[in-house]
Amino acid sequence: MSGSLSGHTSSDVIHERLYIECKYRQHLALWGWWLDAVTHAEVEGKEPVLVVKEADRRGELAIVRLEFLKELLDGGKEAGRGL
């Protein structure tokens, strides 16, 4: 359900600091890249982060586990490890 129905925001999730847009698709091409990153991160005991950039477009996107993002926002010990 869209957050716009709440009257508080036009994002999909009501959050005090983030504008969160949610998308659901049958297939995402980047899923294979993510699974590769997860596999390699597990071997090294690290948290996976996938950074993607589109040619001729400014900026990059970082993809992380939602739980890890929550830890970062909460200032959790696990998330801050090594950062």
N, C-alpha and C positions, 0 to 999 in steps of 0.2 A: 504494500500500500504506500502510496506517495505521501511524503511529509506535508505536501501542499494541502492535503485534506485537513490537516491539523490546524491550519491557519498560522503556524509558526515559521515555516520554511518551505521552499519549493524543492528541497532535496528529499531523497528517499528515506533518510534517517534523521531523527531529531538528535542533534549533538551540539554541545555548547561551543566547541572549538573547530569542528570539521564540517565541511559541506560534503556529504556522502551521497554519491550517485551509484545505484546498483543496477547491474545488467545480468541477465540470464540468457545463455545461448546454448544450443545443442552442441556446438563445437567451437572451441577457441584454439587457434593455431599455436598460440604461445604456451598452451598447457604442456606440450612436450618439452619445451625449453625449461619450464618450471620444474617438471619432474626430474630432468637431468640435474638441475641446480640442487634440488633436494637430495638426490642420491649422492652427489659429490660432497655436499655440506655435511651429511651424516657421517661419511667416511672420515672427515676432518674434525668432526665434533663442533661444527659451526652452524650458525643460523643462516638459512638461504635468503638471498636477496637477488631478484632478477631485475636488471635494468634494461629497458628497451628504448630505442630511439628510432624514429622514422626519418628516412632521408628527406632533406629539404624542409624539415620542420624544427623549430627551436625547442629546446628542452628535452628532457628525458623523463621516463616514468620508472618508478621503483615499485616492484611487486614483492610483498612480504605476506607471511601468514597473518590473518586477522588477529589471532591471539597475540602474536608478537607485537603488532601495532598497538593493541590495548596495553600491553606491558610497557611499551615505550611511553605512551601517553600518561600512564599511571606512575611513571618513574620507577618501575619495578626493578629489583636487583638483577633478575635474569636478563632482562632486555638491555640493561646498561653494561653488562659484562663485556669488556673488551671494546666498548664504543668510545 
